[in-house]
Amino acid sequence: MGIAAGYLLIFFVLAAALAYVVFMSDSAIGHLDFTSNRIVANRVIDIIKSKHLENGSFYDLGSARGIFAVRIAKRLPKLSVYGIDDSRFRIFCSNISAKFFKNLQFKEQDIFTVDVSGADVVYLYLPKELMPALQTKLQKELKPGSLVISNSVSFDSWIPGETIAVNKNKTDFKKLFVYKLA
């Protein structure tokens, strides 16, 4: 039993090390990793509930490792949650988590080519330089009344309906910019 447990431990350590190396390689070739924490997830859930969109559809554009989408799907089981990322490795890893949730799907696709016309809520935590092109895409595809929630970066020509400070006690606190499309 002791030897078998030792081999099992070695297997898991090697598997974790391999996953880490692949993940870091994925990041090194240009796939961004902007992760939203649990506090941000709680604020986004509060926004969704306050707008009565718990039965709608939620798109996390640039979902990276999928942790944020998992948090949303877990807390809002009637919400259809879609994580979109262009990294095959990240989507593979994310799909392992998705197997535990009926309301969660991950898709390997570029955020500029995915159809978001069915989204009630779109969440973004992306670099500023992507925002102008995303604004054009979202304005064209989203239905009136859809929400766009951006973490830390605002759109230049949209005025947010709400700006929510997250974790104000930290010096690097984030802001959520909430936009409702007309």
Contacts in CASP RR format, 6 or more apart in sequence:
PFRMAT RR
TARGET T0000
AUTHOR 0000-0000-0000
METHOD contacts of the structure
MODEL  1
MGIAAGYLLIFFVLAAALAYVVFMSDSAIGHLDFTSNRIVANRVIDIIKS
KHLENGSFYDLGSARGIFAVRIAKRLPKLSVYGIDDSRFRIFCSNISAKF
FKNLQFKEQDIFTVDVSGADVVYLYLPKELMPALQTKLQKELKPGSLVIS
NSVSFDSWIPGETIAVNKNKTDFKKLFVYKLA
19 93 0 8 1.000
22 89 0 8 1.000
23 65 0 8 1.000
23 89 0 8 1.000
23 90 0 8 1.000
23 93 0 8 1.000
26 87 0 8 1.000
26 89 0 8 1.000
26 90 0 8 1.000
27 33 0 8 1.000
31 64 0 8 1.000
31 85 0 8 1.000
31 86 0 8 1.000
31 87 0 8 1.000
31 90 0 8 1.000
32 62 0 8 1.000
32 64 0 8 1.000
32 126 0 8 1.000
32 127 0 8 1.000
33 64 0 8 1.000
33 65 0 8 1.000
34 62 0 8 1.000
34 64 0 8 1.000
34 125 0 8 1.000
34 126 0 8 1.000
34 127 0 8 1.000
34 151 0 8 1.000
35 64 0 8 1.000
35 65 0 8 1.000
35 67 0 8 1.000
35 68 0 8 1.000
35 125 0 8 1.000
36 44 0 8 1.000
36 68 0 8 1.000
36 123 0 8 1.000
36 125 0 8 1.000
36 151 0 8 1.000
38 71 0 8 1.000
39 166 0 8 1.000
39 167 0 8 1.000
40 68 0 8 1.000
40 151 0 8 1.000
40 166 0 8 1.000
40 174 0 8 1.000
40 176 0 8 1.000
41 68 0 8 1.000
41 71 0 8 1.000
41 72 0 8 1.000
41 75 0 8 1.000
43 164 0 8 1.000
43 166 0 8 1.000
43 176 0 8 1.000
44 72 0 8 1.000
44 123 0 8 1.000
44 149 0 8 1.000
44 176 0 8 1.000
45 72 0 8 1.000
45 75 0 8 1.000
45 76 0 8 1.000
47 147 0 8 1.000
47 149 0 8 1.000
47 162 0 8 1.000
47 164 0 8 1.000
47 176 0 8 1.000
47 178 0 8 1.000
48 54 0 8 1.000
48 58 0 8 1.000
48 72 0 8 1.000
48 76 0 8 1.000
48 79 0 8 1.000
48 121 0 8 1.000
48 147 0 8 1.000
49 76 0 8 1.000
51 147 0 8 1.000
53 79 0 8 1.000
53 120 0 8 1.000
53 121 0 8 1.000
53 147 0 8 1.000
54 76 0 8 1.000
54 78 0 8 1.000
54 79 0 8 1.000
55 78 0 8 1.000
55 79 0 8 1.000
56 78 0 8 1.000
56 79 0 8 1.000
56 80 0 8 1.000
56 120 0 8 1.000
56 121 0 8 1.000
57 79 0 8 1.000
57 80 0 8 1.000
57 81 0 8 1.000
57 82 0 8 1.000
57 118 0 8 1.000
57 119 0 8 1.000
57 120 0 8 1.000
57 121 0 8 1.000
58 69 0 8 1.000
58 72 0 8 1.000
58 76 0 8 1.000
58 79 0 8 1.000
58 80 0 8 1.000
58 81 0 8 1.000
58 82 0 8 1.000
58 119 0 8 1.000
58 120 0 8 1.000
58 121 0 8 1.000
58 122 0 8 1.000
58 123 0 8 1.000
59 82 0 8 1.000
59 83 0 8 1.000
59 84 0 8 1.000
59 114 0 8 1.000
59 116 0 8 1.000
59 119 0 8 1.000
59 121 0 8 1.000
59 122 0 8 1.000
59 123 0 8 1.000
60 66 0 8 1.000
60 68 0 8 1.000
60 69 0 8 1.000
60 72 0 8 1.000
60 81 0 8 1.000
60 82 0 8 1.000
60 83 0 8 1.000
60 84 0 8 1.000
60 123 0 8 1.000
61 83 0 8 1.000
61 84 0 8 1.000
61 111 0 8 1.000
61 114 0 8 1.000
61 116 0 8 1.000
61 122 0 8 1.000
61 123 0 8 1.000
61 124 0 8 1.000
61 126 0 8 1.000
61 134 0 8 1.000
62 83 0 8 1.000
62 84 0 8 1.000
62 85 0 8 1.000
62 86 0 8 1.000
62 111 0 8 1.000
62 124 0 8 1.000
62 125 0 8 1.000
62 126 0 8 1.000
63 69 0 8 1.000
63 83 0 8 1.000
63 84 0 8 1.000
63 85 0 8 1.000
63 90 0 8 1.000
63 94 0 8 1.000
63 106 0 8 1.000
64 85 0 8 1.000
64 87 0 8 1.000
64 90 0 8 1.000
65 90 0 8 1.000
65 93 0 8 1.000
65 94 0 8 1.000
66 83 0 8 1.000
66 85 0 8 1.000
66 90 0 8 1.000
66 93 0 8 1.000
66 94 0 8 1.000
66 97 0 8 1.000
66 106 0 8 1.000
67 97 0 8 1.000
68 123 0 8 1.000
68 125 0 8 1.000
69 81 0 8 1.000
69 82 0 8 1.000
69 83 0 8 1.000
69 94 0 8 1.000
69 104 0 8 1.000
69 106 0 8 1.000
70 94 0 8 1.000
70 97 0 8 1.000
70 98 0 8 1.000
70 101 0 8 1.000
70 104 0 8 1.000
72 79 0 8 1.000
72 81 0 8 1.000
72 123 0 8 1.000
73 79 0 8 1.000
73 81 0 8 1.000
73 101 0 8 1.000
73 103 0 8 1.000
73 104 0 8 1.000
74 101 0 8 1.000
76 103 0 8 1.000
77 101 0 8 1.000
77 102 0 8 1.000
77 103 0 8 1.000
78 103 0 8 1.000
79 103 0 8 1.000
80 103 0 8 1.000
80 105 0 8 1.000
81 101 0 8 1.000
81 103 0 8 1.000
81 104 0 8 1.000
81 105 0 8 1.000
82 104 0 8 1.000
82 105 0 8 1.000
82 106 0 8 1.000
82 107 0 8 1.000
82 119 0 8 1.000
83 94 0 8 1.000
83 104 0 8 1.000
83 105 0 8 1.000
83 106 0 8 1.000
83 107 0 8 1.000
84 106 0 8 1.000
84 107 0 8 1.000
84 109 0 8 1.000
84 111 0 8 1.000
84 114 0 8 1.000
85 91 0 8 1.000
85 94 0 8 1.000
85 106 0 8 1.000
85 108 0 8 1.000
85 109 0 8 1.000
85 111 0 8 1.000
86 108 0 8 1.000
86 109 0 8 1.000
86 110 0 8 1.000
86 111 0 8 1.000
87 108 0 8 1.000
88 108 0 8 1.000
91 106 0 8 1.000
91 107 0 8 1.000
91 108 0 8 1.000
94 106 0 8 1.000
95 106 0 8 1.000
97 104 0 8 1.000
98 104 0 8 1.000
98 105 0 8 1.000
98 106 0 8 1.000
107 114 0 8 1.000
111 126 0 8 1.000
111 130 0 8 1.000
111 134 0 8 1.000
112 133 0 8 1.000
112 134 0 8 1.000
112 137 0 8 1.000
115 141 0 8 1.000
116 122 0 8 1.000
116 137 0 8 1.000
116 138 0 8 1.000
116 141 0 8 1.000
116 142 0 8 1.000
117 141 0 8 1.000
117 142 0 8 1.000
117 143 0 8 1.000
118 142 0 8 1.000
118 143 0 8 1.000
119 142 0 8 1.000
119 146 0 8 1.000
120 146 0 8 1.000
120 147 0 8 1.000
121 146 0 8 1.000
121 147 0 8 1.000
121 148 0 8 1.000
121 149 0 8 1.000
122 138 0 8 1.000
122 142 0 8 1.000
122 146 0 8 1.000
122 147 0 8 1.000
122 148 0 8 1.000
122 149 0 8 1.000
123 149 0 8 1.000
123 150 0 8 1.000
123 151 0 8 1.000
124 131 0 8 1.000
124 134 0 8 1.000
124 148 0 8 1.000
124 149 0 8 1.000
124 150 0 8 1.000
124 151 0 8 1.000
124 153 0 8 1.000
125 150 0 8 1.000
125 151 0 8 1.000
125 152 0 8 1.000
125 153 0 8 1.000
126 134 0 8 1.000
126 150 0 8 1.000
126 153 0 8 1.000
127 153 0 8 1.000
128 153 0 8 1.000
131 150 0 8 1.000
131 153 0 8 1.000
131 154 0 8 1.000
131 155 0 8 1.000
131 156 0 8 1.000
132 155 0 8 1.000
132 156 0 8 1.000
134 155 0 8 1.000
135 155 0 8 1.000
135 156 0 8 1.000
135 157 0 8 1.000
135 158 0 8 1.000
138 148 0 8 1.000
138 181 0 8 1.000
139 181 0 8 1.000
142 148 0 8 1.000
142 181 0 8 1.000
143 181 0 8 1.000
144 181 0 8 1.000
144 182 0 8 1.000
145 180 0 8 1.000
145 181 0 8 1.000
145 182 0 8 1.000
146 180 0 8 1.000
146 181 0 8 1.000
147 178 0 8 1.000
147 179 0 8 1.000
147 180 0 8 1.000
147 181 0 8 1.000
148 155 0 8 1.000
148 158 0 8 1.000
148 178 0 8 1.000
148 179 0 8 1.000
148 181 0 8 1.000
149 176 0 8 1.000
149 177 0 8 1.000
149 178 0 8 1.000
149 179 0 8 1.000
150 176 0 8 1.000
150 177 0 8 1.000
150 179 0 8 1.000
151 174 0 8 1.000
151 175 0 8 1.000
151 176 0 8 1.000
152 174 0 8 1.000
152 175 0 8 1.000
153 177 0 8 1.000
154 160 0 8 1.000
154 177 0 8 1.000
155 177 0 8 1.000
155 179 0 8 1.000
158 179 0 8 1.000
159 179 0 8 1.000
160 177 0 8 1.000
160 178 0 8 1.000
160 179 0 8 1.000
161 178 0 8 1.000
161 179 0 8 1.000
161 180 0 8 1.000
162 176 0 8 1.000
162 177 0 8 1.000
162 178 0 8 1.000
163 175 0 8 1.000
163 176 0 8 1.000
163 177 0 8 1.000
163 178 0 8 1.000
164 175 0 8 1.000
164 176 0 8 1.000
164 178 0 8 1.000
165 173 0 8 1.000
165 174 0 8 1.000
165 175 0 8 1.000
166 173 0 8 1.000
166 174 0 8 1.000
166 175 0 8 1.000
166 176 0 8 1.000
167 173 0 8 1.000
167 174 0 8 1.000
END
